[in-house]
Amino acid sequence: MANPISDEIHTSVRDLIHHITTYEPDTERFATLEKTTLSTIKKSDTMYFLNTKDIKKAVWSMGEKFMFHGFFKHAEYLKQTHDKYIDRNLSESDLTPRLNVVKFLLCLSTNPTTCFWKDPDKFAFIDEREEPEEVVDWGAYLSEGIGRWSPVRDDSFQEQSESDEESHFGKVSVGDKGAAARPVITEARDVQEYDFRAARTELVESVQNGWYNGEVICMKPPSDWFDASVGILWEQHLHKQVNNLIEIEPVTVISEYKVIREVLWQMWGPHSSTVFELSNKLVPRANVTISSVCSMTFEGFLRVFMPYIEMLDDFRQFNQQLNDKVCETYKSYGHSVQKIMSSVFKGLIEIENEVREQENTMTLLNLADKFEKIFQPVLVLKNIHQEVVLDDFQGRSRLECALTLLTRLRTSLQFSVKKLEQDIKLTLYLESLFYYFTMINAWLVKNDLFDHTEEFIILNNNAKISAICDDCRMNFALQDRVSDFSKDGIVGIISDQVLQIGRNIHLLRLLGKFDVFSKGEETIHQEFVRRVLQELSAYYGYATSETENPTVGKISSTFDLNEMGDWTNFVDLSDGFLAIAFDGFYSIEEKKVEATLFEKIRDVTTNLFPLQNLPERILSQILKERFTISGLMVKTLLIENYSLDKQFDFLNHIFLFSDDLIFPFYRRLFEKMNTTNANWGNSVWLTSHLQDVIMDLYPTFSDDCSVQVKDFWKQCRDSLEACTLLNVQYDIKWPLSIIITTEHIAMYKEVFHFLLKLKWALYTVNHLFFTDLEPKKKSAKPRAPKPTTTKRLKYLRFNLINILNTVQHYFFGFVFAKYRIQFELDFEKSNDLKSLIASHEDFIKSIHGSMVEIRDKKRNQHGFNTLMKCVKILKVMWNELEYATGENLDNCHKVYKESFEVVNAVVNPVFVFDY
């Protein structure tokens, strides 16, 4: 509660405690309850429910808990009290306080069933409202007028029986195998309260009979044949031979029926009993046998059943290890194992029912034959389990456990040698994919990728770093060790297609498209399993329906007779006599119970089937049919609302000099560099001039574009070096920054500097006029260069213009045109976020790679950069002829020649063809 507890509430709480518990306010117990109640109120946010449905659900849930622990009367009384207290006819003003009271009492309830067990007398259920039912003494009624009968005692039979018992070897107790109890009709007694503790103790101490927990038992067979008592006669012979000189441990002899029952009980959990002993391992006892077999032989025969008991126990132990620390994929796998083994347990129940009914003779040999048949799936399952599950899976990462299980199951499907083996492997694989497909469905349909176990392939980092930058909101990545399992088909599809579809849908929702996809009737996993079954059915020509291979059971239906409504309200159909009496008044309908996945696959397949890439193909089809439109929606949205296509054109015009749109900008820049005015690096002037150039064509982008010059530009007097100090700054806004990243912008800027230097070099050499080499008439000392010097300067200028024009034509006419056309084709074909990113990334990387090949290819430290230095040196010698010495000309020509060979090899490649 946000507010402190008022005095009125405090007083009401004390009255409520006194009314419920009858404790006095000043007692210690009352103070404890008061403290607990007030603490509960403080910790709770609200005690109010909007309707009675939630309260009823909570009360009914507690009633089911009571019935589960055997307190049926308590549960019924709880429901009746609820129905009486929460009356539907109450007004809202009266109903709300009652709902609050019930909710308050539910919050205060702590382990009620434990209190029932610990103090049954205190919590004994006594409903004083119910009138005691009249008890009819049917025994006295039916035996009225019939004299009591008792058989005549045969003393000779008793004496012979006692003598037989005394002659039996060792100190044993003889079981009564044929005495029939006479019918005794007892008088009706008063109904007493049931003592749960005493009943539980009696049940534990007397399971079936004394033979189950007894130390030594001897049950003689009813037959007089010699073969029926071989075991007993053999033990008697041993005792006779040793004549008490050697102590022989007494042997327990029980009937074969009881041994069969114990074998069946061991299937539900190993435990010590008359026949078996459980210490570190379950083993047959050495001193137990049946009357027709010697104890040593019998012990060896019982070992036939040990593998079955151990296999069931191994899977039971594995299931117990699937706690919260284990990956969910293992839990799905364990659930699938349990469903496959359910048919085995059904068979065991049927065998036990057959044994208990004793309508047919059941021997241990028959039991072994039946086990061999029904345990075939378990034997195959055990071998598969040992192959696909890691031995120390509790010490491994959940991601490794999940991927290892899925990939091993998928690989093993290709190497199945039997139909049963392939059916089980396919069942395990399909159901083990449940968690992965659930995560995919939650992410793509509900935009909820929360993997609390961290076993899913795709990692959602948005929650951790979304506050750093806008682009981080799309931070979905693969986990580290996924590449080790990338060869698996399903893993590859999730790593590639699902990741990209998820990014598409997540981006659409970030952009406000919340109604992209509606929840379908089937989840991805349900549709995936259904399509696999359909493919198998089509391959085998198996006719399927909506509910495939149902198991049919019979239940009683409701019916009307003379418009009296549901007759099940008047007839207790659990009473066998009433059910037969009213057999003609109610109908029987068939209820279809859907079979397990293993049963469906088992019934469809008739032999081994070619699996090939069936799971991968079906998953790809589901993703394509459901989510292909998401990628097209992303492309359309980015183009229509955020002008993605115009953004690409803008970058090409600004950074790649496309169509020479910014020619006025760099032409004016070069002119100011060559003047004596040192104000060429004013960023305000440069930004204004650039925006004026692009404003008409790109009015929405021009304001975000600026020119920045490094701080020490005023000290720079070298126009070539000045080109490296200038930088065009342009920030891509979200969501376009997802496609055009900061790494891409850095590549654009490098290409811009390269082209700016190239344009500067062409501008410089083209503005070296021949008239500048002629002597000036007005000059006091006219220049008179040597003819050879003039020729060499002109020759060097011509060579530089030639190679620079070649580089420019190569870059714009071949490189840029080629990759621009390819980019337009890729951009047109792109249908999702990944293909959009890939089309632009391939374009700028190709442009940047070609530029780097020209700029950075060197031989003996000569290349494009030294070619730029030749232009700078030529300009100095052209304008200052005194520097045009023979030595300088020789050195400059040498550098040019070396640089020309390096650059020309790139822009004019020579192809040699072998004919």
N, C-alpha and C positions, 0 to 999 in steps of 0.2 A: 504494500500500500504506500502511496505517496504521502498521505496525511497520517498523523499519529492517531492511535486508537482513542476514541472518545470514552467518557465515563459511561455513557448509555450503552455502548457496545460492550464495554468491560462487564457491566452489570448483567447484561443479557447472556454473556458467555458463562458467567458464574451460575446463573439460573439454569442454563441448559445443561451444564455439567452435573449439577445437583439433581436435576430431573432424570438424567439418563443413568447415572452411576449410583445415585443415592448416597454418595459420600458427603460427609459434613464439611462445610467450608473451612474449618480450622484444622483439618487433618493434613498429614504430610502427603498422602496419596492425592488428595484434592488439589493441593498446591502444585504437584507435578503435572497433573492433567491441565491445570489452568495455564501453566507456563508453556506447555506444548501447544495448546490451542492458540494462545496469543502469538506464539512464534510462527505458527502456520498461517495465521491471518496476515502477519507482517510480510512474509515472504511471497504471498500470492498477489497476483496483479488484479484479478477480478474474480467474482464469484457468480457472475451472471451468464446465463445461456439464452440465446435468442428463441429457442423452441425446446419442446420436451423431447425431441428425438435424441439429442446428445446425452441428456440425463438418462433416458431409458436405455440407451446403448451401454452406458457405463454400468448401470445397475445390473442389466442382463449379463454383462461380461463378468461381473463379480459373482453372479449366480452360477454361471458356467464353471467358474473356479471352485465354488463350493461343491458342485456335483462331481467335478473331476477328482476331488479329494474324498468323495463319499458322503458328503453332507447334503443329501437330497432334500430333506425336510427344511433345513435352513435356507436352501436356495429357493424353495417354493414359497416359504414364508416371506422372504425378502421381496420376491416379485409381487406377492399379494399386497404387502404393505405399501409398495410403490404405487400400485394401481389405485389403492384406496386413497393415498395421500395426494398424489398428483392426478386430480380429477380433471378430465377434459372439459367439463362444463363450467369450470371456474373462470372468472373474469381475469383479464391480464393483470390487473392490480393485485388480485389475490394469488394468482399463479406465480408471479415473479418471486415473491418472498419464499414460497415453498421450494421453488427450484434452487434458490440460493441456499436454503437450509440443507437440501439433499446433497448439493455439491460440496457444501462445507463438511458434512459428515463423511463424504467419500474421501475428502482430503485428509481427514483425521484418522481414517481407517488404516491400520498398520498390522499386516500379517494376521488376518482374522482366523484363517484355518490353523495356523500354529497355536493360537490360543485355544481353539476347539480341542486340539490333540492334547495339549498340556493340562488343561483343566476341563475335562468333559462334563463333570458334574455341574460346574458353574454355568456352562453354556449348553446344557442339555435342552433339547427342543421340546417344549410342552405347550401345545396349543389348547388353551383352556376353552376356546370357543367351540371346538369340535366336540360333538356328543359321541360317546363311545359306541362303536358299532356293535350290533348284536352278534355274538359269536355262536354259531350253530355247531353243536357237537355231532358232526356227520357220522363219526364212528359209532357213537351210541345209538344214533338214529337208525343206521343201516343194520346194526347187530341186534336190534331189538327182537326178542323172542328166540334168539339163537344161543344155545348153550356154549360156554367157553370150552375149547378143545386144546389138549396138550398131548404130544406124542408120548408113547410108553418108553421109559428109559431102558436101554439095552446095556447092561453092565458088562457083558462079555466083550462087546465091541470096544467099550472104553478101556478095559483092561488090556486088550490086544494092542490098542493104539498106544497106551502108555508103555507097554513093553517094547514096541517098535522104536519109540522115541529114546528109551534108555540104551538100546543097542546101537544107536547111531554114533559114529566116530566123533570123539572130541566133545567139548561142552558147547552145544549149539541149542538154539531155540527153534522149535518146529512150528511152521506156519500152518494154520487151519485152512485146508484147500477145498473143503466140500461142505462144511457145516452151513446149513441154511437157517437163518433166524426166523423164528415163528412170528407171525403177524401179531402185533400188540396194539390195541386201540387205547390210546391214552385220553384222559379227560382234557377238556379245554382248559387252558391256563390263562391267567391274566397276562396281558402284553407288558413286558418289562422294557426298560430303556436299554438300548444296545450298547454294550461295552466294547468300544472300538479297540482299545489297547489290549484287552484280553483276547479278543477275536484275532488280532494280528499276531499275537504271541502263539496262539494255538495253531494258526495257519503255518507259521514258520517251523514250529516243532513237529508238525504232523503232515508233511507233504505226502500225499497219496496214502501212505501207510508206514508202519514201523520199519518195513524193509528198506525204505529209502535212506533213512539215517541210522539204521541199526548196525551194530558191529559185525555180528556173525548170524547169518540166517541159513536155514536149510529147508528148501521147499521140494518135497518129493513129487515126482510125476504121478498122475493118476493111472498111468498104464503099467501093466505088469511085464511088458516086454523087456528083454534084456538090453536091447539097444537104447531104450529110454532112460536107463539108469547107469550107463557106462561110467559117467563121471563120478557118481557116488560110489559105485562098486570099486573103482580104481582107488579112491581115497581110503576106503575101508581096507583094501588090500595092502596099501602102504602102511597104514597104522598096524595092521596085523603083522607085517614083516618086521617092522622095527621093534615091536613089542615094548613100546614106551622107552626104549633105550635112547632114541633120538627124538628130540622135540620137533614135531612137525606142526607148522602153523595151520590152524583150522581153516578150511575153505568154505566160503559162502556159496551156497547153491540157491539160485533164484530161477524163476520161470523165464522162458524165452520172451514171453509177452512183456515182462517188466524190463528186460534188457533192451528190447526194441523201444520202449517208452523212454528209457534213459538216453539212448542214442539220439532220439528225436529231440529231447530236451537240451542236449549238448549243442545242437545246432543254433539255439537261441542264445548261447553264451556258455563258454567252458566253466565248469564248476565241479567240485568234489561231490561224489555220490557213491553208491554201493559198487558200481562197476568201474568208475573212473576216479582218478586222483589228480588233483591240480596242485602242483607246487610251483616250480618255475615254468613247467610245461605240463600240459594235459597228457596223461598216459593211462592205459588200462591197468587196473589192479591185477597183481599176479595171483592173488588168492580168491578169485571170483570165477565162477563158471556156471554153466547150466547142467542139468542132470545128465544130458546125453553126450557131453564132451568133456575131455580132461581139461584141467585149468590151464596148462601150458599151451595146448592147441587153441583153446578159446581165446587166450590173451593174444596169440598171433593173429587170429581171425579178426579180432576187434580193431586191429591196426589198419584194416581196410577202410574204416570210417574216419580215421584220424585226418587224412588230407582234406576231407570235406569240412570237418570241424575247424581245422586250422585256416582254410581259405576264407570261410565266413568270418572267422574271428579277425583275420588280417584286414579284411575290408571294414569290419566294425571298428577296429583300432584306427584305421585310416580316416574313417568318418569322424571319429572323436577328435582327431588332430586338426580338423578344419575349423579352427577358431578364428577370432578377429584378426590375428596376425597373418593369416594365410590369404592369398589372392582370391578374388571372387571367381576367377576362371577355374581354380581348383574346386571351389564349392559347386559350381555348375557341373563340373566333371563328376564330383562325388554324388550329386543328385542324380545324374544320369546312370551312374553305377547302381545306385539303389533301385532305380526303376527297372533296370535290366534284371536285377536279382529278385525283383518282386515276384516274378513268375516262379522262381525257385522256392521262395517262401510259401507261395500259394500251393505248390506241389507238396511241400512238407506238411502244411496244414491238412491237405486232403489225405495224405498218408496217415497222419496222426488220428484223424477222424475215422478212417477205415480201421485202424488198429483198435481204437476205443470201442467201436461198435461190435467188433469181433464176429461179424457175420461171415467173414472169409478167414481162412487160415493164413496168417502172416508169419513168415520165418525170417531169420536174419539173412538167409540167402536171397529171399525175395526182396528184402529191404536193400541189399547191396545192388541188386539188378535195377531197382527203381532209382536209387541214387545215381547210378552210372548214367542213366538217361537224363534225369532232370538237372544234373550238375554239369552237363556239357557246356552251357553258356558260361558258367563260373570258371571252368578250366581255361577256356579261351580268354575270358576276361582277365584272369590272373596273369597270363602270359603277356597280354597287351599292357596291363598295368605296370608290370616290371620294366617294360620297354620305354614307356612314355613319361613316367613320373620320376622326378629326381629323388634319389635316396635321401638326401639331406635338404629337402625342399624348405624346411622350417628355418634353415640358416641361410638361404639364398634370397636374393631380391625378388619382389613380387613380379616385376617385369620379366626377369629371366625365367621364373617358373612358368608364367603364363605363356610366353612365346615358345619356350621349349616344349611345353605340352601340346600346343596347337600345331607347331611345325612337325613334331614327331608323329602326331596322329595323321596329319595330312600326308606325310611321306610314307607312312606305313600302309596307307590305303592303296598305294600303287603296288604293294608287294603281298597282297592277301593271296592265300592259296586255297581257302575254303569259303563257301558261301556264308556260313555262320560267322566266321572271322571277319569277313568284309561287312556284314550287316552290323556287327557290334562296333567295329571301328567307325563306320559311318554314323551310327547313332551317337557315339561318344563325341565325335568331331562336331556334329551339328549342334549338339546341346552344350558343348564346351564353348562354342562361339557366342553363347547367350550374353555374357557380360560385355564383350566387345561390341556386339551389335546393339545392345541396349545403350551403350555410351554413344554410338554413332547416331542412333535414333534421337536420343536426348539432345545431342548437339545440333543436329540438322533440323529437327522439328521444333524443339523447345528452346534452342539457343542456350543450352545448359551443359557445359563441359566441365563437370566437377568430378574428377577421378580421385576419390578419397584414399584409394589403395595404391595409387601411382603405378598401376600395372598396364594402363592403356598406352598405346604406341604414341599418341599425340599428347603433347604437354601444353597446358594452358598457362602462359606466363602473364596474362593480362592483369590478373588480380594483384600480382606482385609489383609490376613496374608500369602500370597504366598511367600513373601520375607523372611520370618523367617527361613524356612527349606524346603527341597525338598519334604518331605512327606506332607506338607501343601497344595501342589498343588492338592491333592486328597481330599480336605476338603469339602465334601458334607455331610450335616447332615439334620435331621428332625427338624422342628421348635418345640418350647417348648410344645405347647398345642395339638400337633397332637395325642398324646396318649389318650386324652379324646375322640377321635372319631375313634379309631383304630378298633372298632367292625364293622364299615362299610366296605363292601367288596371292593369297588373301592378305598377307602382311604388306605386299607390294601395292595392292589396290588401296588399302587403308592409308599407307604412307603417301601415296600420290593422289589418287582421285578423291578420297574422303577428305584429306587435308585441304585440297583446293576448293572443293564444294563447301566445306565448312567456312573457309575464309570468305568465299563469295557471299554466303548467307549472313555471316556475321557482319560483313560490310554493309549489306543491304539494310540490316536492322539498325546499324549505327547511323545510316543515312535516313532513317525514319520509315523504312518499309517493313512494318511489323506484320502485315497480313500477307506475307509471301507464300507461306504454305500452311494449310490446315491439317490437323491431325487426322490421319486416315483410319480406316477400320482395322487395319492390321499394322503391327509394328514391322520393322525391317526384318527382324529375326523370324517372325511368324510367316511373313511372305517368302522369305528365303527357304524355310523348311517346306512350306507348301509347294513351292516350285520344284524343289529337289524331288519330292514325292511324285509330282506330276511327270517329271522327266523319266523317272524310273517306271512309272505306270505306263507311259507311252512306249518305252523301250520293250517292256514285257507284254504289252497289250492287255494290261490289267484295268478293268473297269473300276473307276472310283466314283465316290459321291462326296458330298460335303462333309459328312461324318464317315471317315474311312474305317472299315474293319471294326465296328463297335462290338463290345462285349455286352450281351443282352442279359438283363436280369428282370425279375418280376417284382412288382410292387402293387399294393392295393390302391385302387383309384377311388376318388370320391364319387358319390352317386346320389341321385334323388329318387325317392319312392313316395308317390302321392303328395309331391311338393312339400316334403318334410325336411328338405335341406340335406346337409351332410350327415349320413348315417354313421360315420365314424365317430361322431360326437355322442352317439347313443350305444354303440357296440364296441367293446374292447377287443380289437382284432388280435391282440397278443394272447388272449385266452383261447386255447385250442378248441374247447368245446363250443364256445360261442362262434368261433370262426367257421366251424363245420355247420353249425345250425343255421347261420346266415349266409351260407355259401351261395345260395341262389339269388341273393339280393344285392350283391356287389360284384363288380366286374374286375378283371385282371388286365392290366395294360403293361406293355413292354417299355421299359426305360432303357434308352441307349446310353451307354457309358463309353466315352471315347477311349480307344485303346492307346497304349503308350507308343512312342515313336519307334521303339525297337520292334514292337509287334506289327506296326504298319509296314516297316521296311521288310521284316521277315516274311510277311504274307505276300508282298508284291514281288520280291525277287525269287527266282527259281534256280539261279546259278550265279556264277561270277559275272559281273557286268563291267564294261570298260568305263571307268570313272573319268580318266583323262583330265580335262580342265573344267569339269562340270560346276564345282562350287564357284570358281572364279568367274566363269561366264555368267552364271545366274546373278551373282552380286553386282557385276558390272551392268547388267541389264536393269536391275532394280534402281541403281544409282542414276543411270541414264534416263530412265522413264520418270523418276520422281523429281530429280534435281537439276537436269540439264538447263532448264529455263532460268535458273538462278544466275548462271554465268552471262547469259544474254541480257538479263535485266541489269546486271552490273555495268556492262559495256554501254547499254543504252542510257542508263542514268548518268554515267560519267560524261558521256558526250553531250546529252541534252541539258543537263543541269550545271555541269562544271567545265564544259568546252574543252574536253580532253584533246580532240583533234586539232583545235586551234592552238592549244598549248604546245603541241609538237611543232607546228609551223612556226610559232613564235621563237622557240629555241633554235630552230634551224636558221632563221633570219638573223638573230642576234649573235649567236655564238659560232655558227658555221658559215656565215656570210652568204647565205642562200639568196639567189637573185640579186646579190650585191645591194640589198636594201639599205644597209648602213654605210654605203659609200660616202654620202655627205659627211657623216660623222668622222670616219677615220681620215678622209681627205682634209677636212678642216683641222684635225688633230695634227697631221704631218706638217701642214703649213705653219701652224703655230710653233711646232718644234724647231723648224728651220729658221725662224725669225729670231731677232735679238731679244724679243720680249720673253722673259722667263716665266710668264704666267700661264704656261700651257697646262700645268697640272692642277688647276683649280677644279676641284670635284663638283662644285655647284654649277659652274659653267658647263662642264662636260656632261653632267646629268641632265641639265636643261636641254642641251643640244641633242642628246640621244633621245630624250622623250619627245622632242619636237619632230624627230625623224620618224618615230614609230607610232605617234599618237593617232594618226589618221587610220592606219590599218589595224592597230591593236589598242583601242581606247581603254579596255578593261585591264590590260596588262602593263601599260606604260607607267602607271603610278608606282608599281611595285619594283620597277627596274631603276637601278642607280649605278653610277660610276664611282669607284673608289680608287684613290691613288695613295701610295705609301707616303709616310710623313716626310721622308728625306728627298722628295722629288725635286725640291728647289736647288739642291746641291748637284743634281744630275745635269750634265751638259752633253751627254751622249744620247742621241735620238734612238739608237738601237737598244741601249739599256733602258731608256724610258718606256719602251714597249712592254718590258717585263714588270714595270712598276704600276701599270694601269690594270685595273680589274673591273669587270662588269659584275655587279652583285644583283642576284635575282633569287628570291626564296619561293620555292614551290609550296603552296598551301595544301593542307589536308582536305580532301582525301587523295588529291593527285600526287602527293608526296609518297604514297604507297607504290606508285608505278614509276615515278621519276624521283629517284632517291638522291640523297646528298652525294653518294659516290658517282652517280651519273652526272650531276652538276659539276663535280670536280673534273670529270673527263671533258665535258663541254668547255670548261675554262682553259684546259690545257690545249685543246684544239684551237680555241680562240687566240691564245698567245702565239701559237705557231703560224696561223693565218695572218695575224696582225704583223708579225715580222716579215712574212712573205710579201704582204702588201706594201710594207714600208720599203723593202728592198727594191721592188718594182718601181715604186714612186721615186725612190732616190736615183736609180740608174736612168730612169726615163727623164729626169730633170737635170741630167748632166748634158748641157747643150754644147754643140761644137763651137759656138760663138764665144763660149767662155775661154777657149784655148787661144783665140786670136788676140793680138795686142790691141790695147785700147789707145785710140788716137789722142784722147784728152789726158792720158796718163803721163805723169812726169817721166816715168821710166817704163815704157811699154814692155810687156812681156814678149819675149821672142824664144819660144821653146824650140828645141831641136826637132827637126822633122821626124826623126826616129822615135823620140819621146811621144810626140803627138800620135803617131801611128800606133804605138804600143798601147797608149791610153785608150784610143778608140777601139782597138782590137780587144782589149780586156773588157771594155764596156759592152761591146757586142756579144762577147761570150757569156757574160753574166746575164744579160737580158735574155739570151737564148735559153740557158739552163733554168732561169727563174720562171720564164713563161712555160717551159716544159713541165716544171713541178706544179705550177698553177693549173695547167690543162689536165695533168694527170689526176690531181686531187679532185677538181670540180667536175671534169668531164668523164672520169672513169670511176674513181672511188666513191665520191658522193652520189653520183647518178646511179651507180650500180646498187649500192646499199639503200638508197632512198626508194628505189623501185621495189626492192625486196621487202623493205619495211612496210610499204603501202599494201603489198599483197598479204603479208603476215597480219597486219592490223585489220585488214578486211576479213580474214578468216578467223580471227580470234573470237572466242565465244565464252571466255570467262576471265577471271582476274589473273590467273597464271599465264594464259596465252597473251594477255595484254602486256604484262610485265616482260615476258620473254621476247615479244616482238620489238619493244623499245630497247630492251637491254642488248639484244643481238645487234641492233642498228648502231647504237652509240659505241659499243665495244668494237665493232668492226671498223667504224670511222676512226676511233682512237687508236686501234692497233695499226692501221695503215699510216696514220700520222707518226706514230712512234717509230715505225720502220724507216721512214724518211729522216726523221729528226735525229734518232739515236744510233743509226747504223754508222759505224766508224771503222776506219782502217788507218793505222798510224796516227790516231787522234785527229783525223780529218773527216769532215762530213758536212751536214747542213749548217751547223753553227759556224764552222770556219768559212763556209761560203758567205754567210752574213758578214763576217769580219772582212772578207775581201771587198764587199760592197762599201763598207765603212772606210777602208783604206783607200779605195779608188776615189771616193768622194773627197777625201782629204787631199790626195795628189792632184785631183782635177781642179780643185779650188785653190790650192797652194802649190804651184808648179815647182817651187824650190824643193819640195819633198819628192818630186817625181824623178828621183835619181835612178840610175841604171840598176843599182843594187836593190832598191826598194821595188822596182818594177819586176826584177827577176824573182825576188822573194814572193811578191804578190801573185805573180803568174804561176809559180810553183805550187803555192797553197791552193790556188784555183784549180789547177790541174788535178791535184790529189783529191780535192773535194768533189770535182766534177765526176771523176771515175766512181766515187762511192755513191753519190746521189743518182747519177745517170743509170747505174746498175739496177736501181729500184724503180725509177719512173720509166725506163725503157728496157724492160727485161728482154733477153734474147732467148728464144725457144729453139731448141735443136730437136728435129724430128728424125727418127730412124725409119728409113724406108726399106 
